[in-house]
Amino acid sequence: MTHNEIDIDQYLLLIIYPSIVLFSAGYVSKKMGIKVHFRYLTEAIICISFAIIYYLFLSNGGANGLVLVLLLIGIFLLYMTKKKYVHNEDDMKTQL
């Protein structure tokens, strides 16, 4: 079996770091009363930036699966941002 220079404990830490940042950003933005689409946009930026950092700085493609998952979550959050933003504009038009 090939070794990609990342042990299982390091890999678990690589999973935990973005999770902590995402949950704390969501918690802080919820407590501050920031709109949902800005919260999703912030979380998408965090996921995509972690994916880029992991792709560029981890050796031998040790976390390519994690990079792919983070990119997919970031893209999904961008889609949810667009959906919430359009949905909120529709609600405002119907209230007027």
ZAKE-147002 format. One line per field, with one value per residue (C-alpha): residue number from 1; y, x, z; chain; residue in one letter. Coordinates in Angstrom, 3 decimals. Each point is the difference from the previous one (the first is absolute). Last residue first. Layout:
N
k	[NUM;...] .
c2	[Y;...] .
c1	[X;...] .
c3	[Z;...] .
c	[A;...] .
r	[A;...] .
***
This chain:
96
k	[96;95;94;93;92;91;90;89;88;87;86;85;84;83;82;81;80;79;78;77;76;75;74;73;72;71;70;69;68;67;66;65;64;63;62;61;60;59;58;57;56;55;54;53;52;51;50;49;48;47;46;45;44;43;42;41;40;39;38;37;36;35;34;33;32;31;30;29;28;27;26;25;24;23;22;21;20;19;18;17;16;15;14;13;12;11;10;9;8;7;6;5;4;3;2;1] .
c2	[45.242;-3.311;-1.959;1.907;-0.571;-3.733;-0.217;1.829;-2.454;-2.982;1.439;0.444;-3.381;-1.833;1.858;-0.750;-3.628;-0.349;1.538;-2.437;-2.922;1.251;0.222;-3.473;-1.391;1.754;-1.320;-3.542;0.205;1.332;-2.784;-2.571;1.671;-0.156;-1.719;1.339;-0.569;2.809;2.282;3.709;0.800;-2.323;0.568;3.776;-0.068;-2.224;2.157;3.073;-1.685;-1.009;3.434;1.833;-2.243;0.634;3.753;-0.243;-2.136;2.551;2.848;-1.883;-0.540;3.622;0.963;0.116;0.254;-3.247;-1.794;1.403;-1.138;-3.497;-0.479;1.232;-2.291;-2.992;0.621;0.666;-3.089;-2.192;1.393;-1.037;-3.385;-1.653;0.885;-1.158;-3.373;-0.210;0.751;-2.821;-2.354;0.675;2.193;-0.737;-1.571;-3.569;-2.629;-3.410] .
c1	[-45.449;0.122;0.115;3.076;1.819;-0.698;1.343;3.182;0.435;-0.360;2.581;2.528;-0.817;0.484;3.188;1.503;-1.155;1.851;3.113;-0.371;-0.162;3.152;1.786;-1.189;1.263;3.346;0.366;-0.789;2.511;2.718;-0.725;0.430;3.216;1.416;3.320;0.549;3.747;0.628;-2.560;0.524;-1.819;-2.985;-0.534;0.147;-2.385;-2.479;0.208;-0.720;-2.972;-1.524;0.517;-1.398;-3.061;-0.485;0.109;-2.481;-2.347;0.069;-0.550;-3.035;-1.369;0.023;2.285;-1.653;3.206;-0.780;-0.578;3.226;1.946;-1.478;0.488;3.600;0.639;-1.499;1.970;3.310;-0.322;-0.947;2.830;2.540;-1.582;0.516;3.691;0.323;-1.447;2.514;2.849;-1.146;-0.336;3.517;0.845;3.244;-1.772;0.979;-0.596;-1.348] .
c3	[-1.140;1.858;-3.281;-1.159;3.307;-0.126;-3.550;1.056;2.903;-2.364;-2.395;2.819;1.555;-3.321;-0.858;3.395;-0.228;-3.311;1.553;2.910;-2.456;-1.716;3.344;1.023;-3.302;0.422;3.549;-1.155;-2.848;2.280;2.494;-2.739;-1.127;3.520;-0.449;-3.496;0.221;2.490;1.544;-0.712;-3.218;0.206;3.714;-0.413;-2.966;1.832;3.138;-2.144;-1.648;3.319;1.610;-3.026;0.045;3.727;-0.552;-2.868;2.086;2.810;-2.457;-1.385;3.489;1.048;2.885;3.411;2.027;1.828;-3.308;-1.455;3.043;-0.054;-3.729;0.165;2.992;-1.774;-3.178;1.776;2.182;-2.956;-2.118;2.682;0.874;-3.389;-0.205;3.607;-0.975;-2.859;2.380;2.274;-2.973;-1.206;-2.968;-1.881;-3.013;0.763;-2.616;0.911] .
c	[A;A;A;A;A;A;A;A;A;A;A;A;A;A;A;A;A;A;A;A;A;A;A;A;A;A;A;A;A;A;A;A;A;A;A;A;A;A;A;A;A;A;A;A;A;A;A;A;A;A;A;A;A;A;A;A;A;A;A;A;A;A;A;A;A;A;A;A;A;A;A;A;A;A;A;A;A;A;A;A;A;A;A;A;A;A;A;A;A;A;A;A;A;A;A;A] .
r	[L;Q;T;K;M;D;D;E;N;H;V;Y;K;K;K;T;M;Y;L;L;F;I;G;I;L;L;L;V;L;V;L;G;N;A;G;G;N;S;L;F;L;Y;Y;I;I;A;F;S;I;C;I;I;A;E;T;L;Y;R;F;H;V;K;I;G;M;K;K;S;V;Y;G;A;S;F;L;V;I;S;P;Y;I;I;L;L;L;Y;Q;D;I;D;I;E;N;H;T;M] .
***
